Amino acid sequence: MNILVKNLSSGISIVQINDPKTYNSLSFKNLNDLIKVLKKLDQDKKTKVIIIEGAGKGFSAGHNLKEVKGLKVRNKYQRLFNLCSKLMLQIVEGNKPVIAKVHGAAYAAGCQLVASCDLAYSTKDALFATPGVNIGLFCSTPMVAVSRKINKKPMMKMLLTGEPIKANFAKEIGLINDCFSKSKLNNEVLKIAKKIASKSNLTIKIGKRTFYKQLEMPLRKAYAYTSKMMTINMMALDAKEGISAFLEKREPKWKNR
């Protein structure tokens, strides 16, 4: 299995794509294994935050082009791209916050994976690209995730030229949250993850689901929906505990219900 999982005592689970020989490609096997691992962690009560990283020289170069070339028939191509979409939806629709920890290159479906995560941090020398146009294959599925994180003009430039962008520009346009030196990245990502893990699991679950659903709604419908979800959240024990703890100037004791 090329997907390794390390569970930390703080409720943080680190998922590593450990296939450096293919630059952590999103092959059929790696996609299937990632989906299985993320589904399992999503149901694991001990896991509060998930971090995805790559082994070796970089994060992920996207699909394995040798594998893609060998597929040859329409239904096999369709299966691969559907499976990749299933992984991205698992991240977005899952209950747990997912953080991308990026070094080296995150290209094509690898860039899509970064964009699909709730948060993303990288080294200062990391590169991001949707380079499919260079090999005659427009990055149509990667652009779904990336175009929902950045504006149209920089997105179209990435798609039409295939040129990579540097981490500082990726931060500027909203593809990643921040970038750090290689020596600081791990500690900075863990710091963010621990802060999130200290919150109510139930509140985070409700909030994440609500965030993505309201984004696709017209304004009036979004307000109606979020008002309903805030009411549901308010009825939870954790909301009552959180408000009481704030008023009493003490740390909350979450029940996650």
C-alpha positions in Angstrom: 0.0 0.0 0.0 1.4 3.4 -1.1 -0.7 5.3 1.4 0.7 5.6 4.9 -1.2 6.8 7.9 0.3 8.2 11.1 -2.1 9.0 14.0 -0.8 11.6 16.5 -2.1 11.7 20.1 -3.5 15.2 19.5 -6.2 13.8 17.2 -4.3 14.6 14.0 -3.9 12.0 11.3 -1.2 12.4 8.7 -1.9 10.7 5.4 1.2 10.3 3.2 1.2 9.4 -0.5 4.3 7.2 -0.5 5.0 6.6 -4.1 8.0 8.7 -4.9 9.0 6.6 -7.9 6.0 8.0 -9.8 6.2 11.4 -8.0 3.2 10.3 -5.9 1.0 9.9 -8.9 -2.8 9.6 -8.6 -2.9 6.2 -10.2 -5.9 3.9 -10.0 -4.3 2.2 -7.0 -3.4 5.3 -5.1 -6.8 6.9 -5.7 -8.6 3.9 -4.4 -6.3 3.6 -1.4 -6.7 7.3 -0.6 -10.5 7.1 -0.8 -10.5 4.1 1.6 -8.2 5.7 4.1 -10.0 9.0 4.1 -13.4 7.3 4.5 -12.0 5.3 7.5 -10.5 8.4 9.1 -13.8 10.3 8.5 -15.6 7.7 10.7 -12.8 7.5 13.3 -13.9 9.4 16.5 -10.2 9.9 17.5 -9.3 11.7 14.3 -10.1 15.4 14.4 -8.0 16.8 11.6 -6.4 15.2 8.5 -3.1 16.3 6.9 -2.2 15.1 3.4 1.4 15.1 2.3 3.7 13.5 -0.3 6.9 11.5 0.1 10.1 12.1 -1.7 10.8 15.1 -3.9 7.3 16.6 -4.1 3.6 16.5 -3.3 2.0 14.9 -6.5 2.5 15.2 -10.2 -1.1 14.2 -10.9 -2.1 11.2 -12.9 0.4 8.5 -13.9 0.9 9.2 -17.6 2.3 5.8 -18.3 -0.9 4.3 -16.8 -3.0 6.8 -18.7 -1.4 6.0 -22.0 -2.0 2.3 -21.5 -5.8 2.7 -20.9 -6.6 3.3 -24.5 -10.4 2.8 -24.4 -13.1 5.3 -23.5 -14.6 3.5 -20.5 -11.2 3.1 -18.7 -10.5 6.8 -19.1 -13.9 7.6 -17.7 -13.4 5.3 -14.7 -10.1 7.0 -13.9 -11.4 10.5 -14.0 -14.6 9.5 -12.1 -12.5 7.9 -9.4 -10.3 11.1 -9.1 -13.5 13.1 -8.8 -14.7 10.7 -6.1 -11.6 11.4 -4.1 -12.0 15.2 -4.3 -15.6 14.9 -3.3 -14.7 12.7 -0.3 -12.4 15.5 0.9 -14.9 18.3 0.4 -18.0 16.3 1.7 -16.2 14.6 4.6 -16.7 15.6 8.2 -13.1 16.3 9.1 -11.0 19.3 8.0 -8.3 18.3 5.6 -5.0 20.2 5.2 -2.6 19.9 2.3 1.1 20.1 3.3 2.9 20.7 0.0 6.5 20.6 -1.0 8.0 20.4 -4.5 5.5 20.2 -7.3 1.7 19.9 -7.2 0.7 19.5 -10.8 -2.5 18.7 -12.6 -4.6 16.4 -10.4 -2.0 17.0 -7.7 -2.9 20.7 -7.9 -6.5 19.7 -7.9 -5.9 17.7 -4.6 -4.4 20.8 -3.0 -7.3 23.0 -4.1 -9.8 20.4 -2.8 -8.4 20.4 0.7 -9.9 22.8 3.2 -6.6 24.5 4.0 -3.2 24.3 2.2 0.3 25.3 3.2 3.5 24.8 1.3 7.3 25.4 1.2 8.4 28.6 -0.3 9.9 26.8 -3.3 6.8 24.7 -4.1 5.3 25.0 -7.6 1.7 24.6 -8.7 0.4 24.0 -12.3 -2.4 22.7 -14.5 0.0 21.8 -17.4 -2.3 19.4 -19.3 -2.3 21.8 -22.4 1.4 21.0 -22.8 0.6 17.4 -23.7 -2.7 18.0 -25.5 -4.9 17.2 -22.5 -6.7 20.3 -21.1 -6.9 20.1 -17.2 -10.7 20.1 -17.1 -11.2 18.1 -13.9 -8.4 19.9 -12.0 -9.9 23.2 -12.9 -13.1 22.4 -11.1 -11.4 22.5 -7.7 -8.8 25.2 -8.6 -11.3 27.6 -10.2 -13.4 27.5 -7.0 -10.4 28.8 -5.0 -9.0 31.4 -7.3 -10.3 34.1 -9.7 -11.0 33.5 -13.4 -8.0 35.4 -15.0 -5.2 33.7 -13.1 -7.0 30.3 -13.5 -7.3 30.7 -17.3 -3.6 31.7 -17.5 -2.6 28.6 -15.7 -4.9 26.5 -17.9 -4.0 28.1 -21.2 -0.2 28.3 -20.8 0.4 25.3 -18.5 3.1 27.4 -16.7 3.7 26.7 -13.0 3.2 29.4 -10.4 5.3 29.9 -7.3 4.2 29.5 -3.8 4.1 33.2 -3.0 1.8 33.9 -6.0 -0.3 30.8 -5.1 -0.8 32.5 -1.7 -1.6 35.8 -3.2 -4.4 34.4 -5.4 -5.8 32.2 -2.7 -4.8 28.7 -3.8 -2.9 28.2 -0.6 -3.1 29.8 2.8 0.6 30.4 3.4 4.1 29.3 2.6 7.1 28.7 4.8 10.7 27.6 4.7 11.3 23.9 4.5 12.4 23.8 8.1 9.3 25.5 9.4 6.5 23.9 7.3 5.8 20.9 9.4 5.7 22.8 12.7 3.5 25.5 11.2 1.0 23.0 9.7 0.9 21.0 13.0 0.3 24.3 14.9 -2.8 25.0 12.7 -4.0 21.4 12.9 -3.7 21.4 16.8 -5.7 24.6 17.0 -8.5 23.2 14.9 -8.4 19.9 16.8 -9.0 21.8 20.1 -12.4 22.9 18.9 -15.7 20.9 19.1 -15.7 18.1 16.5 -19.5 18.5 16.1 -19.2 22.3 15.5 -16.5 21.8 12.9 -18.5 19.1 11.1 -21.6 21.2 10.9 -19.6 24.3 9.9 -17.7 22.6 7.1 -20.8 21.0 5.6 -22.6 24.4 5.8 -19.7 26.3 4.3 -19.5 24.3 1.0 -23.3 24.0 0.6 -24.0 27.7 0.9 -21.3 28.7 -1.6 -23.4 27.2 -4.4 -26.6 28.9 -3.4 -28.2 32.2 -4.3 -27.8 34.9 -1.6 -31.4 34.6 -0.2 -31.3 30.8 -0.1 -27.9 30.8 1.5 -29.1 33.0 4.4 -32.2 30.8 4.9 -30.0 27.7 4.9 -27.3 29.0 7.2 -29.9 30.4 9.6 -31.4 26.8 9.8 -27.9 25.3 10.4 -27.0 27.8 13.1 -30.2 27.0 14.9 -29.3 23.3 14.7 -25.8 24.1 16.0 -27.3 26.2 18.8 -29.3 23.3 20.0 -26.2 21.2 20.5 -24.6 20.7 24.0 -21.3 22.1 22.7 -22.8 25.4 21.8 -24.3 25.8 25.2 -21.1 24.7 26.8 -19.0 27.1 24.7 -21.2 30.1 25.5 -21.2 29.2 29.2 -17.4 28.8 29.2 -16.9 32.1 27.5 -19.1 33.9 30.0 -17.5 32.2 32.9 -14.0 32.9 31.6 -12.9 29.2 31.5 -11.9 26.6 28.9 -14.8 24.7 27.4 -15.1 21.0 27.9 -16.5 19.6 24.6 -18.9 16.7 24.5 -19.0 16.6 20.7 -22.8 16.5 20.8 
